[in-house]
Amino acid sequence: MSAVSAPSVFSMMTDETLATGTAKARFIAPCDGKIVNVTACSLTAPAGASILLDVNKGGTTIFTTQANRPTIAASATAATLAGSPEVVEFSAGDVFTVDVDQVGSGTAGTGFTVAVAFVGKTAYSAGVDVI
């Protein structure tokens, strides 16, 4: 029987009215690790179109399949993900940023939080199961 570890989470957020652009929020990784999940939400729902967010590591998307990016549908505040990020391993000191690729067309939406769940390298190198 292998050990079990709960993932840790780092969050990137803003509370401003959304506008498209790069590096709207950032986080510096405190340790080596592996991403196990990404989720997002907004403070105020967009209207007319979805909010599309992209998470980057060192300026390059972790969602090489762009359809997998966190998407907050019009009139919703919680994101859906079509799939997982393809770039999952990171090192201490890596800089993560969030781009806002699209906002609502009638109402942009306000604020976002992107939560990235990860396990530290010690856990995944030892074959620890993540719950």
N, CA, C and O atoms as CSV, one atom per row, in Angstrom:
chain,resi,resn,atom,element,x,y,z
A,1,MET,N,N,0.837,-1.164,0.000
A,1,MET,CA,C,0.000,0.000,0.000
A,1,MET,C,C,0.893,1.242,0.000
A,1,MET,O,O,1.795,1.364,0.829
A,2,SER,N,N,0.639,2.159,-0.929
A,2,SER,CA,C,1.456,3.363,-1.018
A,2,SER,C,C,0.845,4.474,-0.168
A,2,SER,O,O,-0.330,4.438,0.197
A,3,ALA,N,N,1.684,5.456,0.132
A,3,ALA,CA,C,1.233,6.608,0.910
A,3,ALA,C,C,0.305,7.477,0.064
A,3,ALA,O,O,0.315,7.407,-1.165
A,4,VAL,N,N,-0.496,8.296,0.744
A,4,VAL,CA,C,-1.433,9.179,0.064
A,4,VAL,C,C,-1.122,10.620,0.486
A,4,VAL,O,O,-0.862,10.894,1.658
A,5,SER,N,N,-1.153,11.533,-0.490
A,5,SER,CA,C,-0.864,12.933,-0.212
A,5,SER,C,C,-1.942,13.818,-0.815
A,5,SER,O,O,-2.345,13.622,-1.962
A,6,ALA,N,N,-2.409,14.787,-0.043
A,6,ALA,CA,C,-3.340,15.779,-0.579
A,6,ALA,C,C,-2.521,16.842,-1.298
A,6,ALA,O,O,-1.450,17.223,-0.823
A,7,PRO,N,N,-3.011,17.327,-2.437
A,7,PRO,CA,C,-2.252,18.359,-3.141
A,7,PRO,C,C,-2.280,19.692,-2.404
A,7,PRO,O,O,-3.180,19.966,-1.611
A,8,SER,N,N,-1.278,20.507,-2.683
A,8,SER,CA,C,-1.246,21.893,-2.229
A,8,SER,C,C,-1.827,22.744,-3.350
A,8,SER,O,O,-1.992,22.265,-4.472
A,9,VAL,N,N,-2.134,23.995,-3.056
A,9,VAL,CA,C,-2.737,24.879,-4.061
A,9,VAL,C,C,-2.037,26.228,-4.024
A,9,VAL,O,O,-1.764,26.775,-2.956
A,10,PHE,N,N,-1.749,26.759,-5.219
A,10,PHE,CA,C,-1.391,28.167,-5.290
A,10,PHE,C,C,-2.429,28.865,-6.151
A,10,PHE,O,O,-2.956,28.293,-7.105
A,11,SER,N,N,-2.713,30.123,-5.793
A,11,SER,CA,C,-3.756,30.881,-6.474
A,11,SER,C,C,-3.191,32.163,-7.056
A,11,SER,O,O,-2.282,32.777,-6.498
A,12,MET,N,N,-3.755,32.552,-8.194
A,12,MET,CA,C,-3.431,33.828,-8.829
A,12,MET,C,C,-4.760,34.536,-9.037
A,12,MET,O,O,-5.719,33.928,-9.513
A,13,MET,N,N,-4.829,35.834,-8.678
A,13,MET,CA,C,-6.132,36.488,-8.727
A,13,MET,C,C,-6.021,37.980,-8.997
A,13,MET,O,O,-4.960,38.588,-8.847
A,14,THR,N,N,-7.149,38.547,-9.399
A,14,THR,CA,C,-7.332,39.984,-9.525
A,14,THR,C,C,-8.795,40.280,-9.236
A,14,THR,O,O,-9.650,39.409,-9.398
A,15,ASP,N,N,-9.085,41.494,-8.814
A,15,ASP,CA,C,-10.479,41.867,-8.569
A,15,ASP,C,C,-10.914,43.009,-9.486
A,15,ASP,O,O,-11.940,43.643,-9.238
A,16,GLU,N,N,-10.157,43.273,-10.524
A,16,GLU,CA,C,-10.456,44.361,-11.457
A,16,GLU,C,C,-11.456,43.933,-12.527
A,16,GLU,O,O,-11.644,42.743,-12.777
A,17,THR,N,N,-12.098,44.927,-13.158
A,17,THR,CA,C,-12.914,44.633,-14.336
A,17,THR,C,C,-11.986,44.043,-15.382
A,17,THR,O,O,-10.916,44.592,-15.645
A,18,LEU,N,N,-12.388,42.925,-15.983
A,18,LEU,CA,C,-11.489,42.198,-16.867
A,18,LEU,C,C,-11.331,42.873,-18.220
A,18,LEU,O,O,-12.276,43.431,-18.778
A,19,ALA,N,N,-10.119,42.805,-18.722
A,19,ALA,CA,C,-9.768,43.222,-20.070
A,19,ALA,C,C,-8.745,42.216,-20.574
A,19,ALA,O,O,-7.984,41.647,-19.791
A,20,THR,N,N,-8.729,42.003,-21.869
A,20,THR,CA,C,-7.763,41.048,-22.403
A,20,THR,C,C,-6.349,41.567,-22.193
A,20,THR,O,O,-6.118,42.775,-22.132
A,21,GLY,N,N,-5.410,40.638,-22.085
A,21,GLY,CA,C,-4.010,41.008,-21.924
A,21,GLY,C,C,-3.215,39.891,-21.285
A,21,GLY,O,O,-3.766,38.881,-20.846
A,22,THR,N,N,-1.921,40.091,-21.243
A,22,THR,CA,C,-1.009,39.079,-20.709
A,22,THR,C,C,-0.607,39.406,-19.281
A,22,THR,O,O,-0.638,40.557,-18.846
A,23,ALA,N,N,-0.233,38.362,-18.573
A,23,ALA,CA,C,0.315,38.471,-17.216
A,23,ALA,C,C,-0.543,39.339,-16.298
A,23,ALA,O,O,-0.035,40.252,-15.647
A,24,LYS,N,N,-1.838,39.053,-16.250
A,24,LYS,CA,C,-2.762,39.798,-15.390
A,24,LYS,C,C,-2.591,39.445,-13.911
A,24,LYS,O,O,-2.996,40.212,-13.036
A,25,ALA,N,N,-1.994,38.291,-13.635
A,25,ALA,CA,C,-1.676,37.866,-12.266
A,25,ALA,C,C,-0.465,36.946,-12.361
A,25,ALA,O,O,-0.217,36.340,-13.404
A,26,ARG,N,N,0.291,36.845,-11.260
A,26,ARG,CA,C,1.496,35.997,-11.297
A,26,ARG,C,C,1.768,35.334,-9.958
A,26,ARG,O,O,1.291,35.766,-8.908
A,27,PHE,N,N,2.561,34.260,-10.036
A,27,PHE,CA,C,2.934,33.490,-8.858
A,27,PHE,C,C,4.306,32.894,-9.123
A,27,PHE,O,O,4.581,32.462,-10.242
A,28,ILE,N,N,5.172,32.861,-8.121
A,28,ILE,CA,C,6.485,32.236,-8.254
A,28,ILE,C,C,6.462,30.940,-7.451
A,28,ILE,O,O,6.179,30.948,-6.253
A,29,ALA,N,N,6.762,29.830,-8.117
A,29,ALA,CA,C,6.719,28.511,-7.466
A,29,ALA,C,C,7.750,28.434,-6.345
A,29,ALA,O,O,8.916,28.773,-6.548
A,30,PRO,N,N,7.323,27.985,-5.155
A,30,PRO,CA,C,8.241,27.897,-4.015
A,30,PRO,C,C,9.056,26.605,-3.977
A,30,PRO,O,O,10.006,26.484,-3.204
A,31,CYS,N,N,8.675,25.638,-4.821
A,31,CYS,CA,C,9.331,24.337,-4.790
A,31,CYS,C,C,9.158,23.651,-6.140
A,31,CYS,O,O,8.409,24.127,-6.993
A,32,ASP,N,N,9.847,22.536,-6.331
A,32,ASP,CA,C,9.617,21.699,-7.508
A,32,ASP,C,C,8.286,20.987,-7.318
A,32,ASP,O,O,7.922,20.657,-6.190
A,33,GLY,N,N,7.554,20.746,-8.401
A,33,GLY,CA,C,6.283,20.060,-8.264
A,33,GLY,C,C,5.681,19.623,-9.576
A,33,GLY,O,O,6.279,19.750,-10.644
A,34,LYS,N,N,4.466,19.100,-9.454
A,34,LYS,CA,C,3.716,18.586,-10.601
A,34,LYS,C,C,2.261,19.014,-10.439
A,34,LYS,O,O,1.645,18.764,-9.403
A,35,ILE,N,N,1.713,19.661,-11.470
A,35,ILE,CA,C,0.331,20.128,-11.449
A,35,ILE,C,C,-0.611,18.939,-11.594
A,35,ILE,O,O,-0.412,18.072,-12.444
A,36,VAL,N,N,-1.655,18.912,-10.739
A,36,VAL,CA,C,-2.651,17.844,-10.822
A,36,VAL,C,C,-4.033,18.346,-11.217
A,36,VAL,O,O,-4.887,17.553,-11.616
A,37,ASN,N,N,-4.268,19.670,-11.109
A,37,ASN,CA,C,-5.567,20.221,-11.488
A,37,ASN,C,C,-5.473,21.741,-11.588
A,37,ASN,O,O,-4.677,22.372,-10.892
A,38,VAL,N,N,-6.294,22.318,-12.460
A,38,VAL,CA,C,-6.411,23.773,-12.576
A,38,VAL,C,C,-7.900,24.097,-12.611
A,38,VAL,O,O,-8.668,23.449,-13.322
A,39,THR,N,N,-8.302,25.105,-11.840
A,39,THR,CA,C,-9.686,25.544,-11.863
A,39,THR,C,C,-9.715,27.064,-11.765
A,39,THR,O,O,-8.719,27.688,-11.399
A,40,ALA,N,N,-10.852,27.654,-12.092
A,40,ALA,CA,C,-10.950,29.114,-12.055
A,40,ALA,C,C,-12.371,29.539,-11.755
A,40,ALA,O,O,-13.321,28.778,-11.937
A,41,CYS,N,N,-12.498,30.781,-11.287
A,41,CYS,CA,C,-13.814,31.384,-11.089
A,41,CYS,C,C,-13.678,32.887,-11.256
A,41,CYS,O,O,-12.575,33.432,-11.211
A,42,SER,N,N,-14.817,33.555,-11.449
A,42,SER,CA,C,-14.815,35.014,-11.546
A,42,SER,C,C,-15.708,35.576,-10.444
A,42,SER,O,O,-16.573,34.876,-9.917
A,43,LEU,N,N,-15.491,36.837,-10.103
A,43,LEU,CA,C,-16.338,37.497,-9.108
A,43,LEU,C,C,-17.705,37.820,-9.689
A,43,LEU,O,O,-18.732,37.622,-9.040
A,44,THR,N,N,-17.704,38.321,-10.926
A,44,THR,CA,C,-18.939,38.685,-11.623
A,44,THR,C,C,-18.960,37.954,-12.954
A,44,THR,O,O,-17.955,37.921,-13.665
A,45,ALA,N,N,-20.094,37.372,-13.290
A,45,ALA,CA,C,-20.218,36.612,-14.537
A,45,ALA,C,C,-20.106,37.513,-15.764
A,45,ALA,O,O,-20.560,38.657,-15.744
A,46,PRO,N,N,-19.505,36.998,-16.822
A,46,PRO,CA,C,-19.496,37.736,-18.081
A,46,PRO,C,C,-20.867,37.616,-18.754
A,46,PRO,O,O,-21.637,36.705,-18.449
A,47,ALA,N,N,-21.162,38.537,-19.664
A,47,ALA,CA,C,-22.389,38.451,-20.457
A,47,ALA,C,C,-22.015,38.529,-21.923
A,47,ALA,O,O,-21.122,39.284,-22.309
A,48,GLY,N,N,-22.705,37.744,-22.738
A,48,GLY,CA,C,-22.519,37.795,-24.179
A,48,GLY,C,C,-21.450,36.881,-24.722
A,48,GLY,O,O,-21.541,36.449,-25.871
A,49,ALA,N,N,-20.448,36.576,-23.941
A,49,ALA,CA,C,-19.371,35.670,-24.365
A,49,ALA,C,C,-18.669,35.148,-23.120
A,49,ALA,O,O,-18.803,35.716,-22.036
A,50,SER,N,N,-17.930,34.076,-23.282
A,50,SER,CA,C,-17.190,33.462,-22.184
A,50,SER,C,C,-15.905,34.219,-21.872
A,50,SER,O,O,-15.376,34.949,-22.710
A,51,ILE,N,N,-15.420,34.030,-20.660
A,51,ILE,CA,C,-14.069,34.464,-20.294
A,51,ILE,C,C,-13.144,33.288,-20.587
A,51,ILE,O,O,-13.403,32.170,-20.141
A,52,LEU,N,N,-12.080,33.526,-21.323
A,52,LEU,CA,C,-11.064,32.505,-21.581
A,52,LEU,C,C,-9.779,32.925,-20.888
A,52,LEU,O,O,-9.274,34.025,-21.112
A,53,LEU,N,N,-9.253,32.045,-20.045
A,53,LEU,CA,C,-8.014,32.313,-19.322
A,53,LEU,C,C,-6.939,31.336,-19.793
A,53,LEU,O,O,-7.249,30.233,-20.244
A,54,ASP,N,N,-5.697,31.740,-19.688
A,54,ASP,CA,C,-4.590,30.851,-20.027
A,54,ASP,C,C,-3.549,30.954,-18.937
A,54,ASP,O,O,-3.233,32.056,-18.490
A,55,VAL,N,N,-3.012,29.836,-18.501
A,55,VAL,CA,C,-1.974,29.795,-17.487
A,55,VAL,C,C,-0.652,29.513,-18.197
A,55,VAL,O,O,-0.540,28.581,-18.993
A,56,ASN,N,N,0.336,30.334,-17.891
A,56,ASN,CA,C,1.652,30.197,-18.511
A,56,ASN,C,C,2.713,29.902,-17.470
A,56,ASN,O,O,2.635,30.367,-16.332
A,57,LYS,N,N,3.700,29.126,-17.872
A,57,LYS,CA,C,4.898,28.895,-17.054
A,57,LYS,C,C,6.064,29.462,-17.852
A,57,LYS,O,O,6.360,28.991,-18.950
A,58,GLY,N,N,6.720,30.470,-17.301
A,58,GLY,CA,C,7.836,31.081,-18.016
A,58,GLY,C,C,7.424,31.702,-19.340
A,58,GLY,O,O,8.220,31.748,-20.278
A,59,GLY,N,N,6.183,32.181,-19.426
A,59,GLY,CA,C,5.710,32.847,-20.629
A,59,GLY,C,C,5.120,31.935,-21.686
A,59,GLY,O,O,4.685,32.411,-22.734
A,60,THR,N,N,5.095,30.622,-21.433
A,60,THR,CA,C,4.561,29.652,-22.394
A,60,THR,C,C,3.387,28.917,-21.755
A,60,THR,O,O,3.459,28.500,-20.600
A,61,THR,N,N,2.314,28.766,-22.511
A,61,THR,CA,C,1.110,28.127,-21.976
A,61,THR,C,C,1.381,26.725,-21.446
A,61,THR,O,O,2.219,25.992,-21.972
A,62,ILE,N,N,0.645,26.370,-20.385
A,62,ILE,CA,C,0.681,24.982,-19.914
A,62,ILE,C,C,-0.406,24.165,-20.612
A,62,ILE,O,O,-0.452,22.940,-20.492
A,63,PHE,N,N,-1.284,24.864,-21.346
A,63,PHE,CA,C,-2.366,24.221,-22.102
A,63,PHE,C,C,-2.002,24.216,-23.581
A,63,PHE,O,O,-2.486,25.054,-24.342
A,64,THR,N,N,-1.146,23.272,-23.995
A,64,THR,CA,C,-0.754,23.245,-25.404
A,64,THR,C,C,-1.946,22.930,-26.293
A,64,THR,O,O,-1.960,23.310,-27.464
A,65,THR,N,N,-2.948,22.239,-25.755
A,65,THR,CA,C,-4.231,22.107,-26.439
A,65,THR,C,C,-5.084,23.271,-25.953
A,65,THR,O,O,-5.649,23.216,-24.861
A,66,GLN,N,N,-5.180,24.329,-26.766
A,66,GLN,CA,C,-5.829,25.564,-26.338
A,66,GLN,C,C,-7.292,25.367,-25.929
A,66,GLN,O,O,-7.805,26.133,-25.114
A,67,ALA,N,N,-7.961,24.371,-26.470
A,67,ALA,CA,C,-9.349,24.105,-26.099
A,67,ALA,C,C,-9.474,23.657,-24.643
A,67,ALA,O,O,-10.581,23.636,-24.106
A,68,ASN,N,N,-8.374,23.301,-23.997
A,68,ASN,CA,C,-8.393,22.844,-22.608
A,68,ASN,C,C,-8.295,23.985,-21.599
A,68,ASN,O,O,-8.398,23.744,-20.396
A,69,ARG,N,N,-8.098,25.231,-22.061
A,69,ARG,CA,C,-7.944,26.370,-21.150
A,69,ARG,C,C,-9.189,26.553,-20.281
A,69,ARG,O,O,-10.293,26.205,-20.700
A,70,PRO,N,N,-9.014,27.100,-19.066
A,70,PRO,CA,C,-10.183,27.403,-18.233
A,70,PRO,C,C,-11.120,28.386,-18.946
A,70,PRO,O,O,-10.688,29.425,-19.445
A,71,THR,N,N,-12.407,28.036,-18.983
A,71,THR,CA,C,-13.420,28.842,-19.657
A,71,THR,C,C,-14.571,29.095,-18.697
A,71,THR,O,O,-15.165,28.158,-18.163
A,72,ILE,N,N,-14.878,30.362,-18.482
A,72,ILE,CA,C,-16.018,30.731,-17.646
A,72,ILE,C,C,-17.121,31.178,-18.596
A,72,ILE,O,O,-17.018,32.232,-19.223
A,73,ALA,N,N,-18.173,30.375,-18.700
A,73,ALA,CA,C,-19.254,30.632,-19.656
A,73,ALA,C,C,-20.003,31.910,-19.307
A,73,ALA,O,O,-20.039,32.330,-18.150
A,74,ALA,N,N,-20.604,32.524,-20.330
A,74,ALA,CA,C,-21.460,33.687,-20.108
A,74,ALA,C,C,-22.519,33.327,-19.071
A,74,ALA,O,O,-23.095,32.240,-19.129
A,75,SER,N,N,-22.778,34.213,-18.137
A,75,SER,CA,C,-23.743,34.064,-17.042
A,75,SER,C,C,-23.288,33.101,-15.951
A,75,SER,O,O,-24.066,32.783,-15.051
A,76,ALA,N,N,-22.051,32.633,-16.014
A,76,ALA,CA,C,-21.525,31.719,-14.989
A,76,ALA,C,C,-20.361,32.382,-14.266
A,76,ALA,O,O,-19.791,33.363,-14.744
A,77,THR,N,N,-20.019,31.830,-13.108
A,77,THR,CA,C,-18.848,32.329,-12.393
A,77,THR,C,C,-17.806,31.239,-12.151
A,77,THR,O,O,-16.710,31.539,-11.679
A,78,ALA,N,N,-18.121,29.993,-12.461
A,78,ALA,CA,C,-17.169,28.899,-12.289
A,78,ALA,C,C,-16.720,28.392,-13.654
A,78,ALA,O,O,-17.517,28.292,-14.586
A,79,ALA,N,N,-15.453,28.080,-13.755
A,79,ALA,CA,C,-14.882,27.619,-15.024
A,79,ALA,C,C,-15.155,26.146,-15.266
A,79,ALA,O,O,-15.369,25.361,-14.343
A,80,THR,N,N,-15.139,25.810,-16.532
A,80,THR,CA,C,-15.120,24.415,-16.946
A,80,THR,C,C,-13.806,24.189,-17.672
A,80,THR,O,O,-13.267,25.096,-18.307
A,81,LEU,N,N,-13.302,22.977,-17.572
A,81,LEU,CA,C,-12.085,22.607,-18.283
A,81,LEU,C,C,-12.413,21.465,-19.220
A,81,LEU,O,O,-13.048,20.486,-18.828
A,82,ALA,N,N,-11.978,21.594,-20.453
A,82,ALA,CA,C,-12.198,20.526,-21.425
A,82,ALA,C,C,-11.198,19.402,-21.218
A,82,ALA,O,O,-11.439,18.271,-21.641
A,83,GLY,N,N,-10.092,19.697,-20.580
A,83,GLY,CA,C,-9.059,18.691,-20.342
A,83,GLY,C,C,-7.996,19.248,-19.415
A,83,GLY,O,O,-8.104,20.371,-18.924
A,84,SER,N,N,-6.985,18.460,-19.189
A,84,SER,CA,C,-5.905,18.839,-18.276
A,84,SER,C,C,-4.797,19.575,-19.018
A,84,SER,O,O,-4.678,19.459,-20.238
A,85,PRO,N,N,-3.982,20.335,-18.281
A,85,PRO,CA,C,-2.827,20.947,-18.931
A,85,PRO,C,C,-1.832,19.864,-19.339
A,85,PRO,O,O,-1.721,18.826,-18.688
A,86,GLU,N,N,-1.119,20.124,-20.417
A,86,GLU,CA,C,-0.111,19.158,-20.874
A,86,GLU,C,C,1.251,19.405,-20.228
A,86,GLU,O,O,2.036,18.469,-20.074
A,87,VAL,N,N,1.539,20.633,-19.855
A,87,VAL,CA,C,2.797,20.966,-19.183
A,87,VAL,C,C,2.504,20.953,-17.687
A,87,VAL,O,O,1.813,21.838,-17.182
A,88,VAL,N,N,3.024,19.960,-16.979
A,88,VAL,CA,C,2.642,19.807,-15.572
A,88,VAL,C,C,3.808,19.894,-14.591
A,88,VAL,O,O,3.581,20.200,-13.421
A,89,GLU,N,N,5.023,19.644,-15.008
A,89,GLU,CA,C,6.148,19.698,-14.070
A,89,GLU,C,C,6.720,21.107,-14.021
A,89,GLU,O,O,6.783,21.808,-15.031
A,90,PHE,N,N,7.138,21.506,-12.817
A,90,PHE,CA,C,7.735,22.824,-12.656
A,90,PHE,C,C,8.815,22.766,-11.592
A,90,PHE,O,O,8.894,21.819,-10.809
A,91,SER,N,N,9.655,23.812,-11.580
A,91,SER,CA,C,10.776,23.907,-10.648
A,91,SER,C,C,10.608,25.122,-9.747
A,91,SER,O,O,9.922,26.084,-10.093
A,92,ALA,N,N,11.244,25.056,-8.593
A,92,ALA,CA,C,11.238,26.205,-7.689
A,92,ALA,C,C,11.751,27.417,-8.450
A,92,ALA,O,O,12.762,27.340,-9.147
A,93,GLY,N,N,11.048,28.537,-8.312
A,93,GLY,CA,C,11.441,29.762,-8.981
A,93,GLY,C,C,10.762,29.988,-10.322
A,93,GLY,O,O,10.844,31.088,-10.870
A,94,ASP,N,N,10.082,28.958,-10.875
A,94,ASP,CA,C,9.345,29.160,-12.123
A,94,ASP,C,C,8.249,30.198,-11.885
A,94,ASP,O,O,7.603,30.207,-10.838
A,95,VAL,N,N,8.052,31.066,-12.869
A,95,VAL,CA,C,7.045,32.113,-12.768
A,95,VAL,C,C,5.815,31.699,-13.578
A,95,VAL,O,O,5.903,31.433,-14.776
A,96,PHE,N,N,4.680,31.651,-12.904
A,96,PHE,CA,C,3.394,31.370,-13.543
A,96,PHE,C,C,2.639,32.683,-13.696
A,96,PHE,O,O,2.648,33.522,-12.795
A,97,THR,N,N,1.987,32.857,-14.840
A,97,THR,CA,C,1.163,34.035,-15.072
A,97,THR,C,C,-0.169,33.602,-15.670
A,97,THR,O,O,-0.300,32.497,-16.198
A,98,VAL,N,N,-1.153,34.490,-15.578
A,98,VAL,CA,C,-2.463,34.236,-16.179
A,98,VAL,C,C,-2.719,35.303,-17.235
A,98,VAL,O,O,-2.620,36.499,-16.961
A,99,ASP,N,N,-3.050,34.857,-18.446
A,99,ASP,CA,C,-3.482,35.755,-19.519
A,99,ASP,C,C,-5.000,35.719,-19.576
A,99,ASP,O,O,-5.612,34.677,-19.341
A,100,VAL,N,N,-5.603,36.850,-19.887
A,100,VAL,CA,C,-7.035,36.910,-20.169
A,100,VAL,C,C,-7.140,37.004,-21.687
A,100,VAL,O,O,-6.850,38.045,-22.277
A,101,ASP,N,N,-7.557,35.905,-22.312
A,101,ASP,CA,C,-7.610,35.829,-23.774
A,101,ASP,C,C,-8.931,36.324,-24.348
A,101,ASP,O,O,-8.987,36.741,-25.505
A,102,GLN,N,N,-9.995,36.281,-23.546
A,102,GLN,CA,C,-11.304,36.755,-24.008
A,102,GLN,C,C,-12.121,37.145,-22.793
A,102,GLN,O,O,-12.022,36.516,-21.739
A,103,VAL,N,N,-12.936,38.195,-22.942
A,103,VAL,CA,C,-13.868,38.611,-21.892
A,103,VAL,C,C,-15.268,38.630,-22.474
A,103,VAL,O,O,-15.447,38.485,-23.683
A,104,GLY,N,N,-16.264,38.810,-21.611
A,104,GLY,CA,C,-17.641,38.896,-22.087
A,104,GLY,C,C,-17.806,40.044,-23.075
A,104,GLY,O,O,-17.139,41.072,-22.958
A,105,SER,N,N,-18.691,39.866,-24.043
A,105,SER,CA,C,-18.874,40.894,-25.070
A,105,SER,C,C,-19.863,41.978,-24.646
A,105,SER,O,O,-19.777,43.109,-25.123
A,106,GLY,N,N,-20.806,41.647,-23.751
A,106,GLY,CA,C,-21.748,42.644,-23.240
A,106,GLY,C,C,-21.253,43.205,-21.923
A,106,GLY,O,O,-21.139,44.420,-21.762
A,107,THR,N,N,-20.961,42.332,-20.989
A,107,THR,CA,C,-20.333,42.661,-19.711
A,107,THR,C,C,-19.069,41.832,-19.625
A,107,THR,O,O,-19.123,40.608,-19.747
A,108,ALA,N,N,-17.941,42.471,-19.418
A,108,ALA,CA,C,-16.650,41.774,-19.438
A,108,ALA,C,C,-16.547,40.713,-18.350
A,108,ALA,O,O,-15.969,39.648,-18.567
A,109,GLY,N,N,-17.106,41.005,-17.185
A,109,GLY,CA,C,-16.878,40.165,-16.012
A,109,GLY,C,C,-15.867,40.869,-15.126
A,109,GLY,O,O,-15.066,41.677,-15.595
A,110,THR,N,N,-15.912,40.554,-13.855
A,110,THR,CA,C,-15.011,41.202,-12.902
A,110,THR,C,C,-14.226,40.152,-12.147
A,110,THR,O,O,-14.784,39.180,-11.638
A,111,GLY,N,N,-12.926,40.363,-12.082
A,111,GLY,CA,C,-12.044,39.543,-11.274
A,111,GLY,C,C,-11.991,38.091,-11.666
A,111,GLY,O,O,-12.896,37.573,-12.320
A,112,PHE,N,N,-10.924,37.442,-11.261
A,112,PHE,CA,C,-10.809,35.991,-11.406
A,112,PHE,C,C,-9.872,35.460,-10.343
A,112,PHE,O,O,-9.027,36.183,-9.814
A,113,THR,N,N,-10.036,34.202,-10.045
A,113,THR,CA,C,-9.082,33.437,-9.258
A,113,THR,C,C,-8.788,32.180,-10.047
A,113,THR,O,O,-9.705,31.463,-10.449
A,114,VAL,N,N,-7.524,31.912,-10.269
A,114,VAL,CA,C,-7.103,30.654,-10.879
A,114,VAL,C,C,-6.368,29.880,-9.797
A,114,VAL,O,O,-5.379,30.363,-9.246
A,115,ALA,N,N,-6.845,28.686,-9.493
A,115,ALA,CA,C,-6.233,27.839,-8.478
A,115,ALA,C,C,-5.544,26.666,-9.167
A,115,ALA,O,O,-6.156,25.950,-9.959
A,116,VAL,N,N,-4.268,26.480,-8.858
A,116,VAL,CA,C,-3.475,25.400,-9.434
A,116,VAL,C,C,-3.119,24.434,-8.310
A,116,VAL,O,O,-2.358,24.771,-7.403
A,117,ALA,N,N,-3.679,23.232,-8.383
A,117,ALA,CA,C,-3.379,22.198,-7.383
A,117,ALA,C,C,-2.140,21.443,-7.848
A,117,ALA,O,O,-2.003,21.119,-9.028
A,118,PHE,N,N,-1.236,21.169,-6.904
A,118,PHE,CA,C,0.012,20.484,-7.259
A,118,PHE,C,C,0.494,19.621,-6.100
A,118,PHE,O,O,0.078,19.787,-4.954
A,119,VAL,N,N,1.377,18.704,-6.436
A,119,VAL,CA,C,2.092,17.940,-5.417
A,119,VAL,C,C,3.564,18.283,-5.549
A,119,VAL,O,O,4.076,18.487,-6.650
A,120,GLY,N,N,4.235,18.344,-4.405
A,120,GLY,CA,C,5.670,18.625,-4.413
A,120,GLY,C,C,6.440,17.455,-4.995
A,120,GLY,O,O,5.958,16.322,-4.995
A,121,LYS,N,N,7.627,17.728,-5.487
A,121,LYS,CA,C,8.436,16.702,-6.157
A,121,LYS,C,C,8.714,15.493,-5.260
A,121,LYS,O,O,8.756,14.362,-5.745
A,122,THR,N,N,8.899,15.716,-3.986
A,122,THR,CA,C,9.165,14.599,-3.077
A,122,THR,C,C,8.038,13.578,-3.134
A,122,THR,O,O,8.289,12.373,-3.163
A,123,ALA,N,N,6.797,14.053,-3.150
A,123,ALA,CA,C,5.644,13.150,-3.165
A,123,ALA,C,C,5.543,12.387,-4.474
A,123,ALA,O,O,5.385,11.167,-4.457
A,124,TYR,N,N,5.631,13.083,-5.627
A,124,TYR,CA,C,5.417,12.349,-6.870
A,124,TYR,C,C,6.630,11.527,-7.266
A,124,TYR,O,O,6.481,10.534,-7.978
A,125,SER,N,N,7.837,11.908,-6.828
A,125,SER,CA,C,9.024,11.083,-7.120
A,125,SER,C,C,8.986,9.776,-6.345
A,125,SER,O,O,9.529,8.765,-6.791
A,126,ALA,N,N,8.335,9.799,-5.171
A,126,ALA,CA,C,8.254,8.607,-4.334
A,126,ALA,C,C,7.066,7.725,-4.717
A,126,ALA,O,O,6.859,6.677,-4.105
A,127,GLY,N,N,6.288,8.130,-5.711
A,127,GLY,CA,C,5.143,7.328,-6.136
A,127,GLY,C,C,3.956,7.442,-5.194
A,127,GLY,O,O,3.140,6.524,-5.115
A,128,VAL,N,N,3.849,8.550,-4.481
A,128,VAL,CA,C,2.746,8.757,-3.548
A,128,VAL,C,C,1.475,9.006,-4.346
A,128,VAL,O,O,1.491,9.758,-5.321
A,129,ASP,N,N,0.387,8.389,-3.944
A,129,ASP,CA,C,-0.914,8.615,-4.593
A,129,ASP,C,C,-1.468,9.955,-4.162
A,129,ASP,O,O,-1.367,10.327,-2.993
A,130,VAL,N,N,-2.060,10.691,-5.107
A,130,VAL,CA,C,-2.666,11.975,-4.810
A,130,VAL,C,C,-4.166,11.789,-4.669
A,130,VAL,O,O,-4.801,11.144,-5.503
A,131,ILE,N,N,-4.739,12.364,-3.592
A,131,ILE,CA,C,-6.191,12.255,-3.402
A,131,ILE,C,C,-6.877,13.484,-3.933
A,131,ILE,O,O,-8.102,13.585,-3.866
